[in-house]
Amino acid sequence: MVNFEIPNFVPALPEIFVLTMACVILIFDLFIKDNDRIVTFVLAIGTLVGAMMLTISLSETGRVLTFNDMFVSDPMGNVLKVFIYLVTAVVFIYSRQYLKQRGLFKGEYFVLGLFGVLGMMVMVSAHSMLTLYMGLELLSLSLYAMVAFQRDSLSATEAAMKYFVLGALASGMLLYGMSMLYGVAGTLDIAGISAVVAQSPNNIILLLGLAFVVVGLAFKLGAVPFHMWVPDVYQGAPTPVTMYIGAAPKIAAFAMVMRLLVEGLGDLHGHWQTMLVVLAILSIVIGNVVAIAQTNLKRMLAYSTISHVGFILLGILAGTENGYSASMFYVVVYALTSMGAFGMIIVLSRAGFEADNIDDFKGLNERSPWLAAMMMILMFSMAGVPPTVGFYAKLSVLQSIVQVDLVWLAVTAVVFSVVGAFYYLRIIKTMYFDKPEDTAKIEAGMDMRIVISLNSLGMLALGIFPAALMQWCIVVM
């Protein structure tokens, strides 16, 4: 008879707490009236704050494995989780007024968001391919439903269908690659796979499995040539959902790449480095060039995301601790900056009007000099202009690939970053030098204005003092 040992539940307390609260909120929301739905919003924010406190309290225990080594609590995971909570909480705050104005302020939005957070947390702490895949699917299913949340919108329904079909294809690719790795290694444990890979790094089945895994990861990240879902989903989804997709899941995707490629398949670095070089170059080039032709701001930011994914991959492909910490720094900075850019669209939107075209920002300086200044800081950060934090994020990634003698790759990235600066500067030119077409009063409440101001000024403050965040990323790697 096999003895059953009760696993250590303490490392997974944040996940258990989020799961419990998401179920409680789902049931509680059934019994309250629409006018009282602010309570659901407060509970969702409280859940994220509680999970953050639990995660921070557990960060002192170091690296702990539990659930038969399928779940790991380590410093990298704890830092990434804290930023996932932070980003999601701010997304919820940005979303409140937008959803109210459109009759979408429902408990389902916050419950789906929390289940998505739970999926991301599981991905971040996965120490088994099975756990990783469970977290990924929980996140994906939540996102599919959130994209289609605005049921009377044809564009949202179409975006959700495209996202579902292509997401299912990506999951199938990833699962097929994982099955090949399991076939060779005989285990789903990431450390066990790493040990087998170290003994037979040239096994053809392993390399074939690696190829499918990289394709699946590239789909989830939105890297070229597996990026076709990104612009349509960003444009078609309600803006708060676009903000959610464009920020927090990128942090979880970085963790998934680190767990699978670096921890599990690190001895195949020579093989997956070549694949990531191709993906990174294509993403940076196509993302920046195609973004220039866009007139819809959400679609432009989608192609901008693709180019930023290329930079995230640059740090990972370097294969050094400096590269991994630079990539982690970059993904956190991008999530915070992207959140602010989409937040500004929400600030300028109102019932019956979506400020998602570049022309909607014309003359913003005349309507609100403060908001124009905040948007300028966010655009400078995305373009990598000093003294914003985006400059140091790009610089740290470029330094990491120069250190491994990939100077040509760094030069290519710099050249196309300069090309990409054009469409960010075009937004600034539109705000400051064009006459406003929309002269209606900006309806954003004081809470929205405070959050967008803190978001933008935070990017400037981190640019002036980048060492604090960078030190976190270095220590946990």
C-alpha positions in Angstrom: 0.0 0.0 0.0 1.4 3.4 -1.0 1.7 5.9 1.8 0.2 9.2 1.1 2.0 12.2 2.5 0.0 15.5 3.0 1.8 18.1 0.9 3.1 21.4 2.3 0.3 23.9 1.5 2.1 26.9 2.8 4.1 27.8 -0.4 0.8 27.8 -2.3 -1.2 29.9 0.2 -1.4 32.9 -2.3 -2.9 30.6 -4.9 -5.3 29.0 -2.5 -6.4 32.5 -1.3 -7.0 33.8 -4.8 -9.0 30.7 -5.8 -11.1 30.8 -2.6 -11.8 34.6 -3.0 -12.6 34.2 -6.7 -15.3 31.6 -5.9 -16.6 33.6 -3.0 -16.9 36.7 -5.2 -18.6 34.7 -7.9 -21.3 33.5 -5.5 -21.6 36.7 -3.6 -22.2 38.7 -6.9 -25.3 36.6 -7.6 -27.1 38.1 -4.6 -26.4 41.8 -5.0 -28.0 44.4 -7.2 -26.3 46.3 -10.0 -26.1 49.5 -7.9 -24.2 47.6 -5.2 -21.6 46.1 -7.6 -18.9 48.4 -6.3 -18.6 45.8 -3.4 -17.5 43.2 -6.0 -14.8 45.7 -7.3 -13.6 46.3 -3.7 -13.4 42.6 -2.9 -11.4 41.9 -6.1 -8.9 44.7 -5.2 -8.8 43.3 -1.7 -8.1 39.8 -3.0 -5.1 41.1 -4.9 -3.8 43.0 -1.9 -4.2 40.0 0.3 -2.4 37.8 -2.2 0.4 40.3 -2.4 0.9 40.3 1.4 0.9 36.5 1.5 3.5 36.3 -1.3 5.7 38.9 0.4 5.5 37.1 3.7 6.5 33.8 2.0 9.5 35.4 0.2 11.7 35.0 3.2 11.5 31.2 3.0 13.7 31.0 -0.1 13.2 28.2 -2.6 10.6 25.6 -1.6 9.2 22.6 -3.6 5.8 21.0 -2.7 3.0 18.9 -4.2 5.4 16.2 -5.2 7.9 18.8 -6.6 5.2 20.0 -9.1 5.1 23.5 -7.5 8.0 25.8 -6.6 8.1 28.9 -4.5 11.3 30.9 -5.3 12.5 34.5 -5.3 11.9 35.0 -9.0 8.4 33.7 -8.9 7.6 35.8 -5.8 8.7 39.1 -7.5 6.9 38.3 -10.7 3.7 37.5 -8.8 3.9 40.8 -6.9 4.0 42.7 -10.2 1.1 40.6 -11.6 -1.0 41.6 -8.6 0.0 45.2 -8.9 -0.7 45.4 -12.7 -4.0 43.6 -12.4 -5.2 45.8 -9.5 -4.4 49.0 -11.5 -6.2 47.5 -14.5 -9.3 46.9 -12.4 -9.1 50.6 -11.2 -8.8 51.8 -14.8 -11.7 49.6 -15.9 -14.3 50.7 -13.3 -15.5 53.9 -15.0 -15.3 52.5 -18.5 -17.4 49.5 -17.6 -20.0 51.5 -15.8 -20.5 53.9 -18.7 -21.2 51.0 -21.1 -23.3 48.8 -18.8 -20.6 46.2 -18.5 -19.8 46.7 -14.8 -20.5 43.1 -13.8 -19.0 40.7 -11.4 -18.0 38.3 -14.2 -15.3 40.7 -15.4 -13.5 40.7 -12.0 -14.0 37.0 -11.4 -12.5 36.2 -14.8 -9.7 38.6 -14.1 -8.9 36.8 -10.8 -9.1 33.4 -12.4 -6.6 34.7 -15.0 -4.4 35.9 -12.2 -4.6 32.4 -10.6 -3.5 30.9 -14.0 -0.6 33.3 -14.2 0.4 32.4 -10.6 0.4 28.7 -11.3 2.5 29.3 -14.5 5.0 31.4 -12.5 5.4 28.7 -9.9 5.3 25.6 -12.1 8.0 23.0 -11.6 6.3 20.4 -13.9 5.1 20.6 -17.5 1.7 19.4 -16.3 1.4 22.3 -13.8 2.6 24.8 -16.4 0.1 23.6 -18.9 -2.8 23.8 -16.3 -1.9 27.4 -15.5 -1.6 28.3 -19.1 -5.0 26.9 -20.0 -6.7 28.5 -17.0 -5.3 31.9 -18.1 -6.2 31.3 -21.8 -9.8 30.3 -21.0 -10.3 33.4 -18.9 -8.9 35.6 -21.6 -11.1 34.1 -24.3 -14.2 34.9 -22.2 -12.9 38.4 -21.3 -12.3 39.3 -25.0 -16.0 38.4 -25.8 -17.3 40.1 -22.7 -19.0 42.9 -24.7 -21.6 40.5 -26.2 -23.3 43.1 -28.5 -20.0 44.0 -30.1 -19.4 42.2 -33.4 -15.7 43.1 -33.4 -15.2 41.7 -29.9 -16.9 38.5 -30.8 -14.8 38.1 -33.9 -11.6 38.9 -31.9 -12.6 36.3 -29.3 -13.1 33.6 -32.0 -9.8 34.4 -33.7 -8.0 34.3 -30.3 -9.7 31.0 -29.4 -8.8 29.2 -32.6 -5.2 30.4 -32.7 -4.8 30.0 -29.0 -6.0 26.4 -29.2 -3.5 25.8 -32.1 -0.7 27.2 -30.0 -1.7 25.1 -27.0 -1.7 22.0 -29.2 1.8 22.8 -30.5 3.1 23.3 -27.0 1.4 20.2 -25.7 2.8 18.1 -28.6 6.3 19.4 -27.8 5.9 18.6 -24.1 4.7 15.1 -25.0 7.9 14.5 -27.0 10.0 15.7 -24.1 8.1 13.4 -21.8 8.6 10.5 -24.2 12.4 11.0 -24.0 12.8 12.0 -20.3 10.1 9.7 -18.9 9.1 12.5 -16.4 7.1 15.7 -16.4 9.3 17.3 -13.8 11.3 20.2 -15.2 14.4 19.3 -13.1 14.2 15.7 -14.3 14.0 16.8 -17.9 17.0 19.0 -17.4 19.0 16.0 -16.1 18.1 13.9 -19.1 18.9 16.7 -21.5 22.3 17.1 -19.9 23.1 13.4 -20.7 21.9 13.3 -24.3 21.7 16.9 -25.7 21.7 15.7 -29.3 18.7 13.4 -29.1 16.7 14.1 -32.3 13.3 13.7 -30.5 14.4 16.2 -27.8 15.3 18.7 -30.5 12.0 18.1 -32.3 10.2 18.6 -29.0 12.2 21.8 -28.4 11.1 23.1 -31.8 7.4 22.6 -31.0 7.8 24.1 -27.5 9.4 27.2 -29.0 6.6 27.6 -31.5 4.0 27.3 -28.8 5.8 29.9 -26.6 6.2 32.2 -29.6 2.4 32.0 -30.2 1.7 32.8 -26.6 4.1 35.7 -26.6 2.9 37.1 -29.9 6.3 36.9 -31.6 6.6 37.1 -35.4 5.7 35.0 -37.4 3.1 33.7 -34.9 1.7 37.2 -34.1 -1.4 37.2 -36.4 -3.8 37.2 -33.4 -2.3 40.2 -31.6 -3.5 43.2 -33.6 -7.1 41.8 -34.1 -7.5 40.9 -30.5 -6.1 44.2 -29.2 -8.3 46.2 -31.5 -11.5 44.2 -31.1 -11.5 43.6 -27.4 -12.9 46.2 -25.0 -10.1 48.5 -24.0 -9.8 47.3 -20.3 -9.5 43.8 -21.6 -6.9 44.8 -24.1 -5.0 46.5 -21.2 -5.2 43.3 -19.1 -4.0 41.1 -22.0 -1.2 43.5 -22.9 0.3 43.8 -19.4 0.0 41.0 -16.8 0.1 37.9 -19.1 3.4 39.1 -20.6 5.0 38.7 -17.1 3.6 35.2 -16.8 4.8 34.3 -20.3 8.3 35.4 -19.4 8.1 33.0 -16.4 7.0 30.2 -18.7 9.9 30.8 -21.0 12.3 30.8 -18.0 10.9 27.6 -16.6 10.8 25.6 -19.8 13.8 26.8 -21.8 16.2 28.0 -19.2 15.5 25.6 -16.3 14.3 22.6 -18.3 16.2 22.8 -21.6 19.2 25.0 -20.6 21.7 22.4 -22.0 20.1 22.9 -25.4 20.8 26.6 -25.3 22.8 26.5 -28.5 19.8 25.2 -30.4 17.0 27.4 -28.9 19.3 30.5 -29.0 19.3 30.3 -32.8 15.5 30.0 -32.9 15.0 33.0 -30.6 17.5 35.1 -32.6 15.2 34.6 -35.7 12.0 35.3 -33.7 13.6 38.4 -32.0 14.8 40.0 -35.3 11.5 39.3 -37.1 9.5 40.7 -34.2 11.6 43.9 -33.8 11.7 44.6 -37.6 8.1 43.8 -38.5 6.6 45.1 -35.3 8.3 48.5 -35.7 7.8 48.9 -39.4 4.1 47.8 -39.6 3.2 50.0 -36.6 4.1 53.1 -38.6 1.2 52.4 -41.0 -1.5 52.2 -38.3 -4.1 54.8 -37.6 -5.8 52.9 -34.8 -3.9 53.5 -31.5 -4.8 50.1 -30.1 -3.6 48.4 -33.2 -0.4 50.5 -33.2 0.2 49.5 -29.6 -0.3 45.8 -30.7 2.5 46.0 -33.2 4.5 47.9 -30.6 4.0 45.0 -28.2 5.3 42.6 -30.9 8.5 44.7 -31.2 8.9 44.8 -27.4 8.5 41.0 -27.3 11.6 40.9 -29.6 13.6 42.8 -27.0 12.4 40.5 -24.2 13.6 37.5 -26.3 17.0 39.2 -26.8 17.8 39.1 -23.1 16.7 35.5 -22.8 18.7 34.3 -25.8 21.9 35.8 -24.3 21.8 32.8 -22.0 23.5 34.6 -19.1 22.3 35.8 -15.7 22.7 39.4 -16.8 20.5 38.6 -19.8 17.8 36.9 -17.8 17.7 39.8 -15.2 17.7 42.4 -18.1 14.8 40.6 -19.8 12.9 40.4 -16.5 13.5 44.1 -15.9 12.3 44.8 -19.4 9.1 42.8 -19.2 8.1 44.4 -15.9 8.8 47.9 -17.3 6.9 47.1 -20.5 3.8 45.9 -18.5 3.7 49.1 -16.4 4.2 51.4 -19.4 1.7 49.5 -21.6 -0.9 49.7 -18.8 -0.5 53.5 -18.8 -0.8 53.8 -22.6 -4.1 51.9 -22.7 -5.2 53.7 -19.5 -4.9 57.0 -21.4 -7.3 55.7 -24.0 -9.8 54.9 -21.3 -9.3 58.3 -19.7 -10.2 60.1 -22.9 -13.1 57.7 -23.8 -16.7 58.3 -22.8 -20.1 56.6 -23.3 -20.6 56.3 -27.1 -17.0 57.4 -27.9 -13.8 55.3 -28.0 -10.6 57.4 -28.1 -8.7 54.6 -29.8 -7.7 56.4 -33.0 -4.5 58.5 -33.2 -6.6 61.5 -34.4 -8.6 61.4 -31.1 -5.4 62.7 -29.4 -5.2 65.8 -31.6 -4.7 68.9 -29.6 -4.8 67.1 -26.3 -2.4 69.7 -24.9 -5.0 72.4 -25.4 -7.7 70.3 -23.7 -5.6 69.1 -20.8 -1.9 70.0 -20.7 -1.3 67.6 -17.7 -2.7 64.5 -19.4 -0.8 65.4 -22.6 2.4 65.5 -20.5 1.6 62.2 -18.9 1.0 60.6 -22.3 4.3 62.1 -23.6 6.2 60.5 -20.7 4.6 57.1 -21.5 5.5 57.4 -25.2 9.1 58.4 -24.4 9.4 55.4 -22.2 8.1 53.0 -24.9 10.4 54.6 -27.4 13.4 54.2 -25.0 14.1 58.0 -24.6 16.1 59.0 -21.5 15.5 59.8 -18.7 12.5 57.4 -18.7 12.8 53.9 -17.5 12.3 52.5 -21.1 15.7 53.7 -22.0 17.4 51.7 -19.2 15.3 48.6 -20.1 16.5 48.7 -23.7 20.1 49.5 -22.6 20.3 46.6 -20.2 19.1 44.1 -22.8 21.4 45.4 -25.4 24.4 45.2 -23.0 23.6 41.6 -22.2 23.7 40.5 -25.9 26.9 42.6 -26.6 28.5 40.7 -23.7 28.0 37.4 -25.6 29.5 38.9 -28.8 26.1 39.3 -30.6 27.0 42.9 -31.6 25.3 42.7 -35.0 22.1 41.8 -33.2 22.4 44.7 -30.9 23.0 47.1 -33.9 19.9 45.7 -35.7 17.8 46.3 -32.6 19.1 49.8 -32.2 18.4 50.7 -35.8 14.8 49.5 -35.7 14.3 51.1 -32.3 15.1 54.4 -34.0 12.6 53.5 -36.7 10.0 52.7 -34.1 10.6 56.0 -32.3 8.8 57.6 -35.3 5.3 56.4 -34.4 5.7 57.2 -30.7 6.8 60.7 -31.6 3.9 61.0 -34.0 1.5 60.7 -31.0 3.4 63.5 -29.2 3.3 65.7 -32.4 -0.5 65.0 -32.7 -1.1 66.1 -29.1 1.0 69.2 -29.2 0.9 70.6 -32.7 -2.5 69.6 -34.2 -5.8 71.3 -33.6 -8.3 69.4 -31.5 -11.1 67.7 -33.4 -12.9 66.6 -30.3 -13.6 69.5 -27.9 -15.9 67.7 -25.5 -15.0 67.8 -21.8 -12.8 64.9 -20.6 -15.1 63.0 -18.2 -12.5 61.0 -16.4 -12.9 61.1 -12.6 -10.3 62.3 -10.1 -9.4 58.7 -9.2 -8.6 57.9 -12.9 -6.5 61.1 -13.2 -4.5 60.3 -10.1 -3.8 56.7 -11.2 -2.7 57.7 -14.7 -0.5 60.4 -13.2 1.1 58.0 -10.8 1.6 55.5 -13.6 3.3 58.0 -15.8 5.4 59.7 -13.2 6.4 56.2 -11.9 8.0 55.6 -15.3 10.0 58.8 -15.0 11.0 58.1 -11.4 12.2 54.6 -12.3 14.1 56.1 -15.1 15.9 58.5 -12.8 16.4 55.8 -10.1 16.4 52.5 -12.1 18.8 50.7 -9.7 16.0 49.8 -7.2 14.0 47.7 -9.6 17.0 46.4 -11.5 18.5 45.2 -8.2 15.4 43.1 -7.5 15.7 41.4 -10.9 19.5 40.7 -10.5 19.1 39.2 -7.0 16.3 36.8 -7.9 18.1 35.3 -10.9 
